[in-house]
């Protein structure tokens, strides 16, 4: 059985190259599961035997008004084009935000991309 990092790597490759981050399994292992600040969350939605949506929470250390905080970067929001407009992105956001809050992350931020609808 493939790991979530492997599934994410394969799914992310469907959306083309990104010059700013890797699609490799090792990247997701480090970013989500072996994160030095706190373990993150990788949400994968599966339908019809394949991965059709993804999101992640990556903990990062941030200095806010002199206080060191572990915050949550919301990223990797992708929905397979054949499954868009089915609520996958909305479910994923909810699950990832709940994870961040329940793990003490009080700041959540992200950057939009055209593949998450």
C-alpha positions, 0 to 999 in steps of 0.5 A, a space after each residue: 500500500 502506498 503512503 500518503 506522501 507517495 499518493 500526494 506526490 503522484 496526485 500533485 504531478 497531474 498539475 504540472 511542474 512548479 519551479 518553487 517546490 518539489 513534487 517528490 514523496 520525500 518533500 511531503 514526508 519532510 514537510 508534513 510528517 517529519 516537520 521539525 516544529 510539529 507534525 502537519 496534516 495531509 488530507 487526501 480525498 479518494 473517489 472511484 479508486 483514485 485521489 481526487 483532492 488534496 490539502 495540507 497544513 504545514 506547521 512553521 515557526 513565526 515570530 509575532 510581536 516578539 512571541 515565537 508561535 507555531 503557525 499553520 500554512 494551508 497549502 496543496 489545495 488541488 482538486 482533479 478537474 473531473 471532480 471540481 464543484 463537488 465540495 472537496 475543497 470545502 471539506 478539506 479546508 474544514 478538516 485542515 483548519 480543525 487540525 490546526 486549531 486542535 493542535 494549538 496553531 492560532 494563526 492559519 494562512 495560505 496562498 490561493 492557486 487555480 487548482 483547488 475549486 
